[in-house]
């Protein structure tokens, strides 16, 4: 039985209005739910990224699983039979018909090390031939070597400044003048100062551990004494640091980066405030690694570090906005860092569930394309500047076109707040600087050299954690600069610092200080 309901025009309009209201409410709730889902996914992605930073491997290297197993099981893979570390094999080429074979055997010890000969002789009763009773004669020796280590030797240098007097009167009394020292009336010798500096700034050994180590050998020194000595010697080398800066600013290519350092006692600032250590290095001319302390990260602190850079110079940096301002003010060519651009895509890929990862993933596509650029660079590393530039134009240009096509296609199709969205927008903002490297074969593709130069400071910071004063931070920056510049020039930092500390007090002229630069002083002592 069919029931007929009759509605008036007003009732129909009211019902239609209610229906439209319900539809609008449904659409509003649907849109709200969509936004909540997006926010949830973004928060989940952020949490996954934080967990990955906390617990996952930090390396961005992309190798096959077998290679990862090699690193995880290094001891077992390299020494499957329990061979002691001193007997590790070293590749030594022996010519064999058809191919080269690696000769196995113990790695020889450095022939320049001092050697002490210990003779092991048979007792006299055993030097008789068992067949005819004749006395055995020495015909040679079987020689084997062991590496011996002599612990630190702490000693006292006692200076006797001889006094002279006239035997006939009391009017002539003379004393031999004290030798010039880098720290006047300092407690530590130049060799001791160099040892403490290299132990802290090269080997990342905090001063309190050095004090404990020295006390075991009779050197009863407090950490405060060592710290005060490092501050004073760090300030004494400032003339050499100034010369290094002059040479750095004259370079055609400069790379820059910065990292955080904490200074506890800084006027007007809380101990938890962030200060910064800026790294600058040359990409042409003599290798120079220069570090500078500033209380902040803004342009007012960064701009003076590049005061005097040549207008036609090239600056390589990450995407930090301050470097853009430096390049604009100084009129230099600014290069972008492909390693930083790739890092954002690596983070985006790491946040994807393993089951959803694959070559079709957008983040993976970008990483694979950027890897092609690095593969081209690896094959061109031994070429001349001109040949490398030609190879970049021929091989890298098509890869850049492919990356740009992916970028244009997906830039506005991905949520900007997601990790992938951030990677795409960073790539887009840096694109003009990222593609400049193909214009010159001498220009680097990334800022990895500068990041590697700043890494020893970051490693050391994990041990000593903070600087006590601003003076200590600036002294540390100076000593890091000298040690890293020595390493870049393949000069032993300890040997250089000993020579520098001995000769610096007698330097008077600009030529004297110029002769103390690492590569110049090394040539004098070679």
PAROGU-186935 format. One record per residue (C-alpha): x, z, y. Coordinates in Angstrom, 2 decimals, decimal comma, always signed. Each point is the difference from the previous one (the first is absolute). Example, Ala and Ser with C-alpha at 12.3 -4.5 7.8 and 13.67 -1.06 7.14 Angstrom:
2
{{+12,30 +7,80 -4,50}}
{{+1,37 -0,66 +3,44}}
! end
This chain:
526
{{+0,00 +0,00 +0,00}}
{{+1,46 -1,09 +3,29}}
{{-0,23 +2,30 +3,00}}
{{-0,12 -1,54 +3,41}}
{{+1,39 +1,94 +2,95}}
{{-0,91 -1,16 +3,43}}
{{+2,36 +0,80 +2,89}}
{{-0,72 -0,30 +3,62}}
{{+2,41 -1,85 +2,28}}
{{+1,32 +3,26 +1,38}}
{{+0,53 +1,43 -3,46}}
{{+1,79 -3,17 -1,12}}
{{+2,30 +0,07 +3,02}}
{{+0,76 +3,69 -0,62}}
{{+0,80 -0,70 -3,67}}
{{+2,19 -2,96 +0,95}}
{{+1,77 +2,13 +2,57}}
{{+0,63 +2,71 -2,60}}
{{+1,36 -2,60 -2,40}}
{{+2,37 -1,37 +2,62}}
{{+1,11 +3,52 +0,83}}
{{+0,74 +0,66 -3,66}}
{{+1,96 -3,25 -0,25}}
{{+2,02 +0,87 +3,09}}
{{+0,68 +3,47 -1,37}}
{{+1,06 -1,52 -3,31}}
{{+2,37 -2,39 +1,77}}
{{+1,38 +2,89 +2,07}}
{{+0,59 +2,11 -3,09}}
{{+1,55 -2,97 -1,82}}
{{+2,38 -0,62 +2,90}}
{{+0,81 +3,70 +0,20}}
{{+0,67 +0,10 -3,73}}
{{+2,28 -3,02 +0,32}}
{{+1,98 +1,76 +2,75}}
{{+0,23 +3,19 -2,07}}
{{+1,28 -1,98 -2,98}}
{{+2,62 -1,71 +2,18}}
{{+1,10 +3,34 +1,47}}
{{+0,14 +1,51 -3,48}}
{{+2,13 -2,86 -1,29}}
{{+2,34 +0,25 +2,99}}
{{+0,40 +3,76 -0,48}}
{{+0,57 -0,45 -3,74}}
{{+2,59 -2,68 +0,72}}
{{+1,72 +2,32 +2,47}}
{{+0,06 +2,85 -2,52}}
{{+1,41 -2,32 -2,66}}
{{+2,68 -1,14 +2,44}}
{{+0,97 +3,61 +0,78}}
{{+0,16 +0,84 -3,71}}
{{+2,13 -3,07 -0,59}}
{{+2,43 +1,09 +2,73}}
{{+0,18 +3,48 -1,48}}
{{+0,42 -0,77 -3,68}}
{{+0,77 -3,70 -0,54}}
{{+3,34 -1,75 +0,20}}
{{+1,16 -0,61 +3,58}}
{{+1,82 -3,26 -0,75}}
{{-1,61 -3,29 +0,99}}
{{+2,04 -1,89 -2,57}}
{{-2,14 -2,22 -2,20}}
{{+1,66 -0,46 -3,38}}
{{-1,13 -0,44 -3,56}}
{{-0,85 +3,07 -2,13}}
{{+3,24 -0,29 -1,93}}
{{+1,96 +0,41 +3,19}}
{{-1,98 +3,12 +0,92}}
{{+0,72 +1,45 -3,45}}
{{+3,70 -0,58 +0,59}}
{{-0,09 +2,18 +3,10}}
{{-2,11 +2,70 -1,65}}
{{+2,20 +0,17 -3,09}}
{{+3,32 -0,74 +1,64}}
{{+2,06 +2,44 -2,07}}
{{-1,40 -1,19 -3,33}}
{{+0,13 -3,68 +0,92}}
{{+3,55 +0,05 +1,31}}
{{+1,45 +2,40 -2,55}}
{{-2,04 -0,34 -3,23}}
{{+2,76 +1,52 -2,13}}
{{+0,60 +3,00 +2,21}}
{{+3,16 -1,44 +1,55}}
{{+1,41 +2,37 +2,67}}
{{-0,25 -1,14 +3,60}}
{{+3,79 -0,23 +0,25}}
{{+0,01 -2,66 -2,69}}
{{-2,55 -2,35 +1,52}}
{{+0,82 -3,63 -0,55}}
{{+0,93 -2,20 +2,90}}
{{-0,43 -3,77 -0,01}}
{{+3,41 -1,58 -0,53}}
{{+0,18 -3,73 -0,52}}
{{+1,76 -1,36 -3,05}}
{{+0,07 -3,77 -0,45}}
{{-1,50 -1,14 -3,28}}
{{-0,62 -3,57 -1,04}}
{{-3,33 -1,13 +1,41}}
{{-0,88 +3,10 +2,00}}
{{+1,24 +3,23 +1,60}}
{{-0,26 +3,19 -2,01}}
{{-0,09 +3,47 +1,52}}
{{+2,76 +2,21 -1,34}}
{{-1,11 +3,50 -0,88}}
{{+2,10 +3,05 +0,75}}
{{+0,50 +2,92 +2,31}}
{{-0,02 -0,70 +3,70}}
{{+3,61 +0,43 +1,24}}
{{+0,67 +2,79 +2,47}}
{{+1,15 -0,82 +3,51}}
{{+3,74 -0,89 -0,23}}
{{+0,59 +1,44 +3,49}}
{{-0,93 +3,52 -1,06}}
{{+2,97 +2,39 -0,42}}
{{+0,92 +0,54 -3,64}}
{{+1,46 +2,97 -1,81}}
{{+1,63 -0,79 -3,34}}
{{-0,51 +2,48 -2,83}}
{{+2,26 -0,65 -3,02}}
{{-1,31 +0,92 -3,44}}
{{+2,93 +0,13 -2,44}}
{{+0,22 +0,70 -3,72}}
{{+1,64 +3,28 -1,01}}
{{+3,65 -0,49 -1,04}}
{{-0,87 +0,84 -3,59}}
{{-2,33 -3,04 -0,15}}
{{+2,51 -2,50 +1,46}}
{{+1,57 -0,71 -3,40}}
{{-0,74 -3,10 -2,09}}
{{-1,77 +0,88 -3,22}}
{{+1,72 -2,78 -1,94}}
{{+3,71 +0,28 +0,80}}
{{+0,26 +3,19 +2,10}}
{{+1,24 -1,80 +3,14}}
{{-0,74 +1,47 +3,43}}
{{-2,86 -1,86 +1,73}}
{{+0,79 -1,56 +3,39}}
{{-2,38 -0,57 +2,91}}
{{-1,16 -3,63 +0,26}}
{{-2,86 +0,24 +2,50}}
{{-3,27 +1,80 +0,69}}
{{-3,72 -0,48 -0,37}}
{{-1,45 +0,48 +3,47}}
{{-3,51 +1,22 +0,81}}
{{-1,31 +1,21 +3,33}}
{{-2,46 +2,65 +1,15}}
{{-1,34 +0,56 +3,48}}
{{+0,89 +3,43 +1,38}}
{{-1,55 +1,57 +3,10}}
{{+1,85 +2,50 +2,20}}
{{-2,50 +2,24 +1,86}}
{{+0,07 +0,36 +3,77}}
{{+3,10 +1,71 +1,28}}
{{-0,53 +2,20 +3,03}}
{{+3,14 +0,92 +1,92}}
{{+0,99 +1,27 +3,42}}
{{+2,17 -2,00 +2,40}}
{{+1,98 +2,53 +2,02}}
{{+1,26 -1,40 +3,31}}
{{+3,15 +1,57 +1,45}}
{{+0,46 -0,90 +3,65}}
{{+3,60 +0,93 +0,61}}
{{+0,85 +1,99 +3,10}}
{{+3,23 -0,53 +1,93}}
{{+1,66 +2,28 +2,53}}
{{+3,18 -0,03 +2,07}}
{{+2,55 +2,51 -1,35}}
{{+1,39 +0,59 +3,52}}
{{-3,18 +0,71 +1,98}}
{{-3,71 +0,67 -0,27}}
{{-1,12 -2,97 +2,13}}
{{-0,17 -2,70 -2,68}}
{{-2,56 +0,51 -2,79}}
{{-1,37 -3,07 -1,74}}
{{-2,48 -0,46 -2,84}}
{{-0,50 -3,18 -1,99}}
{{-3,36 -1,46 +1,15}}
{{-2,87 +0,00 -2,48}}
{{-0,74 -3,41 -1,54}}
{{-3,11 -1,77 +1,24}}
{{-2,96 +0,61 -2,27}}
{{-3,43 -1,56 -0,16}}
{{-1,47 +3,51 +0,24}}
{{+2,26 +2,11 +2,23}}
{{+0,82 +3,28 -1,76}}
{{-2,17 -1,15 -2,89}}
{{+0,14 +1,84 -3,31}}
{{-0,09 -3,11 -2,22}}
{{+2,69 -2,66 -0,27}}
{{-0,79 -3,69 +0,41}}
{{-0,02 -0,49 -3,79}}
{{-2,34 +2,95 -0,45}}
{{-2,34 -1,33 +2,70}}
{{-0,02 -3,42 -1,66}}
{{-0,73 +1,60 -3,38}}
{{-2,99 +1,95 +1,36}}
{{-1,35 -3,04 +1,87}}
{{+0,19 -2,35 -2,99}}
{{-1,44 +2,64 -2,33}}
{{-3,06 +0,42 +2,23}}
{{-0,56 -3,45 +1,48}}
{{+1,20 -2,17 -2,87}}
{{-0,65 +2,20 -3,06}}
{{-3,09 +1,78 +1,42}}
{{+1,43 +3,45 -0,75}}
{{-1,55 +2,58 +2,37}}
{{+2,34 +2,34 +1,84}}
{{-1,20 +3,13 -1,77}}
{{+0,95 -1,57 -3,34}}
{{+3,37 -1,00 +1,38}}
{{+0,56 +3,59 +1,16}}
{{-0,86 +1,25 -3,49}}
{{+2,29 -2,59 -1,58}}
{{+2,94 +0,88 +2,26}}
{{-0,45 +3,72 -0,61}}
{{+0,75 -0,55 -3,70}}
{{+3,46 -1,26 +1,00}}
{{+0,76 +2,65 +2,58}}
{{-1,39 -1,74 +3,09}}
{{-2,24 +2,74 +1,34}}
{{-1,83 -1,94 +2,74}}
{{-3,55 +0,47 +1,19}}
{{-2,49 -2,80 +0,35}}
{{-0,15 +0,70 +3,74}}
{{+3,75 -0,65 +0,29}}
{{-0,32 -3,31 -1,82}}
{{-3,05 -0,99 +2,07}}
{{+1,72 +0,81 +3,30}}
{{+3,03 -2,04 -1,08}}
{{-2,19 -3,01 -0,84}}
{{-1,77 +0,21 +3,37}}
{{+3,27 +0,12 +1,92}}
{{+1,68 -2,80 -1,96}}
{{-3,18 -2,08 +0,19}}
{{+0,09 +0,21 +3,79}}
{{+3,76 -0,64 +0,14}}
{{-0,41 -3,46 -1,59}}
{{-2,46 -1,13 +2,71}}
{{+2,53 -2,41 +1,62}}
{{+0,28 -1,90 -3,29}}
{{-3,80 -0,02 -0,36}}
{{-0,29 -1,47 +3,52}}
{{+2,38 -2,81 -0,95}}
{{-1,95 -0,67 -3,18}}
{{-3,16 -0,31 +2,10}}
{{+1,69 -2,49 +2,33}}
{{+0,99 -2,16 -2,97}}
{{-3,46 +0,31 -1,55}}
{{-1,77 -1,16 +3,15}}
{{+2,32 -3,02 +0,17}}
{{-1,09 -1,14 -3,48}}
{{-2,13 -3,11 -0,42}}
{{-2,24 +1,73 -2,57}}
{{-1,10 +3,66 +0,07}}
{{-2,22 +1,78 -2,51}}
{{-1,95 +3,15 +0,91}}
{{-1,98 +2,71 -1,72}}
{{-0,85 +3,69 +0,46}}
{{-0,84 +3,08 -2,06}}
{{-1,17 +3,55 +0,55}}
{{+2,31 +2,98 +0,51}}
{{-1,05 +3,60 +0,69}}
{{+1,80 +2,10 +2,61}}
{{-0,88 +3,69 -0,02}}
{{+1,31 +1,11 +3,38}}
{{-0,98 -2,52 +2,65}}
{{-0,98 +1,08 +3,48}}
{{-3,73 -0,23 +0,66}}
{{-0,89 -1,20 -3,50}}
{{-1,27 +1,70 -3,13}}
{{+2,27 +0,12 -3,04}}
{{-2,50 -2,17 -1,91}}
{{+0,21 -2,84 +2,55}}
{{+1,25 -3,36 -1,20}}
{{+3,21 -1,37 +1,44}}
{{+1,57 -3,30 -0,98}}
{{+3,28 -1,51 -1,08}}
{{+0,32 -3,67 +0,98}}
{{+2,17 -2,32 -2,06}}
{{+1,60 -3,14 +1,42}}
{{+2,34 -2,32 -1,83}}
{{+1,69 -3,32 +0,59}}
{{-0,86 -3,08 -1,99}}
{{+2,96 -1,92 +1,40}}
{{+3,55 +0,88 +0,98}}
{{+1,65 +3,24 -1,17}}
{{-2,44 +2,05 -2,12}}
{{-1,26 +2,92 +2,12}}
{{-2,53 +2,66 -0,94}}
{{-1,12 +2,11 +2,94}}
{{-2,38 +2,98 +0,02}}
{{-1,54 +1,65 +3,06}}
{{-2,14 +3,11 +0,37}}
{{-3,06 +0,09 +2,28}}
{{-2,76 +2,60 +0,31}}
{{-2,72 -2,64 -0,26}}
{{-0,90 -3,45 -1,28}}
{{-1,41 -1,65 +3,11}}
{{+1,40 -2,82 +2,06}}
{{+1,58 +2,35 +2,53}}
{{+2,32 +1,20 -2,76}}
{{+0,56 -3,36 -1,70}}
{{+0,58 -2,25 +3,01}}
{{+3,32 +1,64 +1,11}}
{{+1,44 -0,57 -3,48}}
{{-0,15 -3,76 +0,63}}
{{+1,17 +0,10 +3,61}}
{{+2,63 -2,74 +0,29}}
{{-1,08 -2,18 -2,93}}
{{+0,67 -3,69 +0,60}}
{{-3,11 -1,97 +1,04}}
{{+0,58 -2,62 -2,69}}
{{+0,50 +2,56 -2,76}}
{{-2,25 +0,36 -3,05}}
{{-1,77 +3,25 -0,90}}
{{-1,28 +0,71 -3,51}}
{{-2,46 +2,87 -0,44}}
{{-3,23 +1,08 -1,64}}
{{-3,38 -0,33 +1,72}}
{{+0,26 +3,13 +2,15}}
{{-1,35 -0,93 +3,44}}
{{+2,97 +1,50 +1,89}}
{{+2,27 -2,74 -1,33}}
{{-2,38 -2,63 +1,38}}
{{+0,38 +1,58 +3,43}}
{{+3,79 +0,10 -0,36}}
{{+0,08 -3,69 -0,90}}
{{-2,29 -0,89 +2,92}}
{{+1,93 +2,04 +2,58}}
{{+3,46 -1,06 -1,21}}
{{-0,91 -3,64 -0,64}}
{{+1,30 -0,09 -3,56}}
{{-1,24 -1,90 -3,04}}
{{-2,06 +2,32 -2,21}}
{{-0,10 -0,40 -3,79}}
{{-2,58 +1,56 -2,33}}
{{+0,74 +1,69 -3,31}}
{{-1,45 -1,53 -3,14}}
{{+0,80 +3,13 -2,03}}
{{-2,40 +2,01 +2,17}}
{{-2,69 -2,68 -0,28}}
{{+0,37 -0,04 -3,78}}
{{-0,09 +3,81 -0,19}}
{{-3,59 +0,10 +1,26}}
{{-1,10 -2,41 -2,72}}
{{+1,86 +2,02 -2,63}}
{{-1,92 +3,09 +1,11}}
{{-3,26 -1,94 -0,11}}
{{+0,74 -1,26 -3,51}}
{{+0,93 +3,49 -1,20}}
{{-3,44 +1,29 +1,05}}
{{-1,76 -2,55 -2,24}}
{{-0,98 +1,40 -3,44}}
{{+2,32 -1,29 -2,69}}
{{-2,84 -1,67 -1,85}}
{{-0,86 -2,04 +3,09}}
{{+3,55 -1,13 +0,79}}
{{+1,07 -3,53 -0,71}}
{{+1,54 -3,12 +1,53}}
{{-3,35 -0,90 +1,55}}
{{+0,03 +3,20 +2,08}}
{{+0,45 -0,84 +3,68}}
{{+2,69 +2,64 +0,55}}
{{+1,89 -1,31 -3,02}}
{{-0,23 -3,56 +1,31}}
{{+1,61 +1,03 +3,28}}
{{+2,71 +1,97 -1,80}}
{{+0,76 -2,96 -2,26}}
{{+0,24 -2,37 +2,98}}
{{+2,30 +2,36 +1,91}}
{{+2,12 +0,32 -3,15}}
{{+0,48 -3,77 +0,14}}
{{+1,55 +0,40 +3,45}}
{{+2,41 +2,61 -1,34}}
{{+0,88 -2,17 -2,99}}
{{+0,97 -2,79 +2,39}}
{{+2,11 +2,47 +2,01}}
{{+1,75 +1,23 -3,14}}
{{+1,05 -3,53 -0,93}}
{{+1,21 -0,68 +3,55}}
{{+2,02 +3,18 +0,55}}
{{+3,33 -1,70 -0,78}}
{{-0,71 -3,10 +2,09}}
{{+1,30 -0,62 +3,49}}
{{-2,21 +0,76 +2,99}}
{{-0,83 -3,68 +0,45}}
{{-0,78 -0,54 -3,68}}
{{-2,16 +3,13 -0,12}}
{{-1,94 -1,18 +3,06}}
{{-0,61 -3,40 -1,59}}
{{-1,15 +1,60 -3,25}}
{{-2,41 +2,24 +1,88}}
{{-1,51 -2,99 +1,79}}
{{-0,34 -1,90 -3,27}}
{{-1,14 +2,76 -2,37}}
{{-1,21 +2,99 +2,01}}
{{-2,18 -1,97 +2,42}}
{{-2,54 -1,05 -2,71}}
{{-0,18 +3,59 -1,28}}
{{-0,71 +1,25 +3,52}}
{{-2,76 -2,59 +0,33}}
{{-1,55 +1,25 -3,25}}
{{+0,14 +3,63 +1,20}}
{{-1,54 -0,97 +3,33}}
{{-2,83 -1,80 -1,79}}
{{-0,79 +3,09 -2,06}}
{{+0,14 +2,12 +3,15}}
{{-2,40 -2,18 +2,00}}
{{-2,41 -0,22 -2,93}}
{{-0,28 +3,73 -0,67}}
{{+0,90 +1,75 +3,27}}
{{-3,61 +0,55 +1,08}}
{{-1,48 +0,18 -3,50}}
{{+1,57 +3,34 -0,90}}
{{-0,99 +3,40 +1,37}}
{{+2,53 +0,73 +2,80}}
{{+0,24 +3,69 -0,90}}
{{+1,01 -0,64 -3,62}}
{{+3,62 -0,12 -1,10}}
{{-0,27 -3,73 -0,57}}
{{-1,66 -0,44 +3,39}}
{{+2,83 +1,91 +1,67}}
{{+2,54 -2,16 -1,82}}
{{-1,70 -3,19 +1,16}}
{{-0,29 +1,13 +3,62}}
{{+3,64 +1,15 +0,06}}
{{+1,06 -3,38 -1,37}}
{{-2,14 -1,75 +2,60}}
{{+1,37 +2,04 +2,92}}
{{+3,60 -0,53 -1,11}}
{{-0,31 -3,64 -1,04}}
{{+1,79 -1,63 +2,99}}
{{+3,00 +2,31 -0,52}}
{{-0,05 -0,30 -3,80}}
{{+0,40 -3,79 -0,02}}
{{+2,90 -0,13 +2,50}}
{{+2,65 +0,59 -2,65}}
{{-0,26 -3,62 -1,18}}
{{+1,29 -1,20 +3,39}}
{{+3,54 +1,26 -0,63}}
{{+1,87 +0,49 -3,24}}
{{+1,86 +3,00 +1,45}}
{{-3,17 +2,02 +0,63}}
{{-1,11 +2,47 -2,69}}
{{-3,36 -0,08 -1,71}}
{{-0,51 +3,77 +0,16}}
{{+1,31 +3,26 +1,41}}
{{+1,23 +1,37 -3,33}}
{{+3,62 +0,24 +1,14}}
{{-0,98 +2,43 +2,75}}
{{-2,25 +1,97 -2,34}}
{{+2,89 +0,29 -2,45}}
{{+2,26 +1,24 +2,81}}
{{-2,47 +2,73 +0,93}}
{{-0,59 +1,05 -3,61}}
{{+3,04 +2,36 -0,24}}
{{-1,44 +1,99 +2,89}}
{{-3,40 +0,17 -1,71}}
{{+1,62 +1,17 -3,25}}
{{+2,07 +2,59 +1,84}}
{{-3,08 +1,22 +1,86}}
{{-1,55 +1,05 -3,30}}
{{+2,87 +2,43 -0,47}}
{{+0,62 +1,45 +3,46}}
{{-3,65 -0,52 +1,12}}
{{+0,48 +0,37 +3,77}}
{{+2,42 +0,30 +2,91}}
{{+0,24 +3,35 +1,71}}
{{+0,66 -1,23 +3,55}}
{{-0,05 -3,20 +2,04}}
{{+3,79 +0,17 +0,26}}
{{+0,20 +0,10 -3,79}}
{{-2,35 -2,98 -0,33}}
{{+2,08 -2,09 +2,40}}
{{+3,27 +1,01 -1,68}}
{{-1,48 -0,88 -3,40}}
{{-1,09 -3,41 +1,33}}
{{+3,56 -0,68 +1,19}}
{{+1,60 +1,00 -3,30}}
{{-2,55 -2,00 -2,00}}
{{+0,85 -2,99 +2,19}}
{{+3,72 +0,26 -0,76}}
{{-0,44 +0,52 -3,73}}
{{-2,55 -2,80 -0,48}}
{{+2,10 -2,38 +2,13}}
{{+3,00 +0,79 -2,20}}
{{-2,02 -0,69 -3,13}}
{{-1,24 -3,29 +1,47}}
{{+3,63 -1,02 +0,65}}
{{+1,09 +1,17 -3,48}}
{{+2,17 +2,75 +1,48}}
{{+0,27 +3,42 -1,61}}
{{-1,84 +2,32 +2,45}}
{{+2,12 +3,07 -0,77}}
{{+3,30 -1,81 +0,58}}
{{-1,32 -1,49 +3,24}}
{{-1,30 +3,31 +1,33}}
{{+3,31 +1,73 -0,69}}
{{+1,88 -2,70 +1,96}}
{{-2,61 +0,00 +2,77}}
{{+0,01 +3,78 +0,44}}
{{+3,80 +0,01 +0,20}}
{{+0,33 -2,85 +2,50}}
{{-3,08 +0,49 +2,18}}
{{+1,40 +2,99 +2,00}}
{{+2,95 -2,10 +1,21}}
{{-2,07 -3,07 +1,00}}
{{-0,08 -0,51 +3,76}}
{{-0,68 -3,64 +0,85}}
{{-2,72 -2,44 -1,01}}
{{+2,53 -1,77 -2,22}}
{{+0,77 +3,28 -1,76}}
{{-3,66 +0,58 -0,81}}
{{-0,51 -3,63 -1,03}}
{{+2,79 +0,41 -2,55}}
{{-1,97 +2,84 -1,60}}
{{-2,97 -2,14 -1,05}}
{{-0,35 +0,04 -3,81}}
{{+1,06 -3,57 -0,71}}
{{+2,93 +0,24 +2,47}}
{{+1,31 +3,38 -1,15}}
{{-0,23 -1,12 -3,61}}
{{+2,19 -3,03 +0,79}}
{{+2,63 +2,28 +1,56}}
{{+0,19 +2,29 -3,04}}
{{-0,22 -2,76 -2,61}}
! end
